Amino acid sequence: MSISLDRVSVAFRSAVEAVHEVSLEVARGEFVAVVGPSGCGKSTLLNAIAGLLDPATAEVTGRILIDGVGQRERSRRDANLGYVFQRDALLPWQTLLDNTQLGLAIRGVPRERRLARANELMAMAGLAGFEHYYPHQVSGGMRQRASLLRTLAYDPQTILMDEPFGALDAQNRMVLQAELLRIWQQTPRTILFVTHDLAEAIVLAQRVVVMSRRPGQLKAVHAIDLPYPRDAFALRGSPDFARLETTIWQMLRDEFRASAGATA
């Protein structure tokens, strides 16, 4: 599924404009990362795309289309749109296997089919043997992996990801970056991925979108001309990676400096 944003703005009723006239096209099957200073509206933009903003507190203007369909025409339970949040949000009273198949159960998929799908995904993500563990019994990285699988299980064609690895330590983050790349290459789908980590954006995405300080505007879009499959561990030491990181960081640094000056 494709994502089309045409001059999208978001203003909260508290008179704070979070996003200002962002226009962006994300092609079907494309992996795009979004970076920018804290508070620039990255997460707000994802929430606007997902239709999660309360009209009583936020006004969204402009046009948001997913596969050419506007929000009013889309169902709130659209199975073709998935969302992975910053925290794993697993149900603590359910096992990892039960959490993984939750979306399928809500959609009425028969038990045998959803169990087969959940077990297949858990094996693919290296969680075989932990099916009957509860969230508090496993590591943060394993919980976040199960959260990703819960979204993948019902096979959405577009996935919005809001800093899904931000709370993890550096080692677990790199492991899950490699895992996400592997899953995406095996089962291609459209991914819009918000992160504060520039290196993460370069490792994962085909394009990196740079947003300005608040109100967030689209400042630049950089093509990441690094071939797939990518090794999330080895890539960081390459000259091409260093070139891209320096180029994009120079634009980000200007926004961070401007943000600091505005709040000083």
C-alpha positions as CSV (number, residue, x, y, z in Angstrom):
1,M,0.0,0.0,0.0
2,S,1.2,3.5,-0.7
3,I,1.0,6.5,1.5
4,S,0.3,10.0,0.1
5,L,0.5,13.2,2.3
6,D,-0.6,16.4,0.6
7,R,0.1,19.6,2.7
8,V,-0.8,17.9,5.9
9,S,-0.9,20.1,9.0
10,V,-1.8,19.3,12.6
11,A,-2.7,21.9,15.2
12,F,-3.8,21.1,18.7
13,R,-6.6,23.0,20.3
14,S,-4.1,24.5,22.8
15,A,-3.0,26.7,19.8
16,V,0.2,24.6,19.3
17,E,0.9,23.7,15.6
18,A,2.8,20.5,15.6
19,V,3.1,19.8,11.9
20,H,3.0,22.3,9.0
21,E,2.1,21.4,5.4
22,V,4.0,18.1,5.1
23,S,3.8,16.6,1.6
24,L,5.3,13.1,1.1
25,E,4.8,10.1,-1.2
26,V,5.8,6.6,0.1
27,A,5.6,3.9,-2.6
28,R,4.1,0.5,-2.1
29,G,6.7,-1.8,-0.4
30,E,9.1,1.1,0.4
31,F,10.9,1.5,3.7
32,V,11.1,5.2,4.7
33,A,12.5,6.6,8.0
34,V,11.7,9.9,9.5
35,V,14.1,11.8,11.7
36,G,14.1,15.3,13.3
37,P,14.5,17.1,16.6
38,S,12.4,16.1,19.7
39,G,9.0,17.7,19.5
40,C,9.0,18.3,15.8
41,G,5.8,16.3,15.2
42,K,7.1,12.9,14.0
43,S,4.9,10.8,16.2
44,T,2.0,13.2,15.6
45,L,2.3,12.7,11.9
46,L,2.1,8.9,12.3
47,N,-0.9,9.3,14.5
48,A,-2.6,11.5,11.9
49,I,-1.9,8.9,9.2
50,A,-3.4,6.2,11.5
51,G,-6.4,8.3,12.3
52,L,-5.6,8.2,16.1
53,L,-5.9,11.9,16.8
54,D,-9.0,13.0,18.7
55,P,-10.8,15.7,16.7
56,A,-11.8,17.3,20.0
57,T,-8.1,18.1,20.7
58,A,-6.4,18.2,17.3
59,E,-7.3,19.6,13.9
60,V,-5.8,17.8,10.9
61,T,-5.9,19.6,7.5
62,G,-4.6,18.6,4.1
63,R,-5.1,15.2,2.5
64,I,-3.9,11.8,3.7
65,L,-4.4,8.8,1.3
66,I,-3.5,5.2,1.8
67,D,-3.6,3.3,-1.5
68,G,-5.6,6.3,-2.8
69,V,-8.3,6.0,-0.1
70,G,-9.0,8.8,2.3
71,Q,-9.5,8.4,6.1
72,R,-13.2,8.9,6.0
73,E,-13.5,6.0,3.6
74,R,-11.2,3.7,5.6
75,S,-12.4,1.6,8.4
76,R,-10.7,2.2,11.8
77,R,-10.1,-1.5,12.0
78,D,-8.4,-1.6,8.6
79,A,-6.5,-4.8,8.5
80,N,-4.1,-3.4,5.9
81,L,-2.7,-0.8,8.4
82,G,-0.5,-1.8,11.4
83,Y,1.1,0.3,14.1
84,V,4.0,-0.6,16.3
85,F,4.4,1.7,19.3
86,Q,7.4,2.8,21.3
87,R,6.6,0.4,24.1
88,D,5.7,-3.2,23.5
89,A,2.2,-2.9,25.0
90,L,1.8,-6.7,25.4
91,L,-1.0,-8.0,27.5
92,P,0.8,-9.2,30.7
93,W,-1.7,-11.9,31.5
94,Q,-1.2,-13.6,28.1
95,T,1.7,-15.6,26.8
96,L,3.9,-14.5,24.0
97,L,2.0,-16.9,21.7
98,D,-1.4,-15.5,22.7
99,N,-0.2,-11.9,22.3
100,T,1.2,-12.7,18.9
101,Q,-2.2,-14.0,17.7
102,L,-4.3,-11.3,19.4
103,G,-5.0,-9.4,16.2
104,L,-6.0,-12.5,14.4
105,A,-8.4,-13.5,17.2
106,I,-10.0,-10.1,17.1
107,R,-10.6,-10.5,13.4
108,G,-12.3,-13.9,13.9
109,V,-9.6,-16.0,12.3
110,P,-10.2,-19.7,13.3
111,R,-8.0,-20.9,16.1
112,E,-6.0,-23.5,14.1
113,R,-5.1,-20.9,11.4
114,R,-4.0,-18.2,13.9
115,L,-2.0,-20.7,15.9
116,A,-0.2,-21.9,12.8
117,R,0.5,-18.3,11.7
118,A,1.7,-17.2,15.2
119,N,4.0,-20.2,15.5
120,E,5.5,-19.6,12.1
121,L,6.3,-16.0,12.9
122,M,7.8,-16.9,16.3
123,A,10.1,-19.4,14.8
124,M,11.1,-16.9,12.1
125,A,11.9,-14.3,14.8
126,G,13.9,-16.7,17.0
127,L,11.3,-17.0,19.7
128,A,10.6,-20.7,19.3
129,G,10.6,-22.3,22.7
130,F,9.3,-19.1,24.4
131,E,5.7,-19.5,23.2
132,H,4.3,-20.1,26.6
133,Y,6.3,-17.5,28.5
134,Y,4.7,-14.4,29.8
135,P,6.0,-10.9,29.0
136,H,7.6,-10.4,32.5
137,Q,9.6,-13.6,32.0
138,V,11.5,-12.5,28.9
139,S,13.8,-9.7,28.0
140,G,12.8,-6.3,26.7
141,G,14.1,-7.2,23.3
142,M,12.0,-10.4,23.1
143,R,8.9,-8.5,24.2
144,Q,9.5,-5.9,21.5
145,R,10.0,-8.7,19.0
146,A,6.7,-10.3,20.0
147,S,5.0,-6.9,19.7
148,L,6.3,-6.6,16.1
149,L,5.1,-10.1,15.4
150,R,1.6,-9.3,16.7
151,T,1.4,-6.6,14.0
152,L,2.9,-8.8,11.3
153,A,0.6,-11.7,12.1
154,Y,-2.5,-10.2,10.5
155,D,-0.4,-9.3,7.5
156,P,-0.9,-5.5,7.2
157,Q,0.4,-4.1,3.9
158,T,1.5,-0.8,5.6
159,I,3.2,-0.6,9.0
160,L,3.7,2.6,11.0
161,M,6.5,2.3,13.5
162,D,7.1,4.9,16.2
163,E,10.5,4.5,17.7
164,P,9.9,0.8,18.4
165,F,13.5,0.1,19.5
166,G,14.1,3.4,21.4
167,A,13.8,1.9,24.9
168,L,16.3,-0.9,24.2
169,D,20.0,-1.1,24.9
170,A,22.4,-0.7,22.0
171,Q,23.0,-4.5,21.6
172,N,19.3,-5.4,21.5
173,R,18.5,-2.5,19.2
174,M,21.0,-3.7,16.6
175,V,19.7,-7.3,16.9
176,L,16.1,-6.1,16.2
177,Q,17.2,-3.8,13.4
178,A,18.7,-6.9,11.7
179,E,15.6,-8.8,12.4
180,L,13.3,-6.2,11.0
181,L,15.3,-6.0,7.8
182,R,15.2,-9.7,7.4
183,I,11.4,-9.8,7.9
184,W,10.9,-6.9,5.6
185,Q,13.0,-8.5,2.9
186,Q,11.1,-11.8,3.3
187,T,7.7,-10.3,3.3
188,P,7.9,-6.9,1.6
189,R,5.5,-4.2,2.8
190,T,5.3,-0.4,3.2
191,I,7.0,0.8,6.4
192,L,7.1,4.4,7.7
193,F,9.6,4.3,10.6
194,V,10.0,7.2,13.1
195,T,13.3,7.3,15.0
196,H,15.6,9.7,16.9
197,D,18.6,7.5,15.9
198,L,20.1,8.7,12.6
199,A,22.3,5.6,12.3
200,E,19.3,3.4,12.7
201,A,17.5,5.3,9.9
202,I,20.4,4.9,7.5
203,V,20.8,1.2,8.3
204,L,17.1,0.4,7.7
205,A,15.6,2.7,5.2
206,Q,15.6,3.3,1.5
207,R,15.0,7.0,2.1
208,V,15.4,9.2,5.1
209,V,13.1,12.1,5.6
210,V,14.4,15.0,7.7
211,M,11.9,17.2,9.5
212,S,12.5,20.7,10.9
213,R,12.0,21.9,14.4
214,R,8.4,22.5,15.5
215,P,6.1,23.1,13.7
216,G,7.6,20.1,11.8
217,Q,8.1,20.7,8.1
218,L,9.7,18.4,5.5
219,K,13.2,19.8,5.2
220,A,14.9,17.2,3.0
221,V,14.6,13.7,1.7
222,H,17.8,11.6,1.3
223,A,18.0,8.4,-0.8
224,I,20.1,5.8,1.0
225,D,22.0,4.2,-1.8
226,L,23.3,1.2,0.1
227,P,22.5,-2.2,-1.3
228,Y,20.4,-4.8,0.4
229,P,20.7,-7.2,2.2
230,R,22.3,-4.9,4.8
231,D,24.3,-6.1,7.7
232,A,23.2,-3.8,10.6
233,F,26.4,-4.6,12.5
234,A,29.0,-4.2,9.8
235,L,27.4,-1.3,7.8
236,R,28.3,1.3,10.4
237,G,32.0,1.0,9.7
238,S,31.8,1.6,5.9
239,P,32.8,4.8,4.2
240,D,29.4,5.1,2.4
241,F,27.6,4.9,5.7
242,A,29.9,7.6,7.2
243,R,29.3,9.9,4.2
244,L,25.5,9.6,4.5
245,E,25.6,10.1,8.3
246,T,27.7,13.2,7.9
247,T,25.5,14.7,5.2
248,I,22.2,14.2,7.0
249,W,23.6,15.1,10.4
250,Q,24.7,18.5,9.1
251,M,21.0,19.2,8.3
252,L,19.8,17.9,11.6
253,R,22.4,19.8,13.6
254,D,21.1,23.1,12.2
255,E,17.6,22.2,13.4
256,F,18.9,21.2,16.9
257,R,20.8,24.4,17.2
258,A,17.7,26.4,16.1
259,S,15.6,24.6,18.6
260,A,18.0,25.3,21.4
261,G,18.2,28.9,20.4
262,A,14.4,29.2,20.4
263,T,14.1,27.8,24.0
264,A,17.1,29.6,25.4
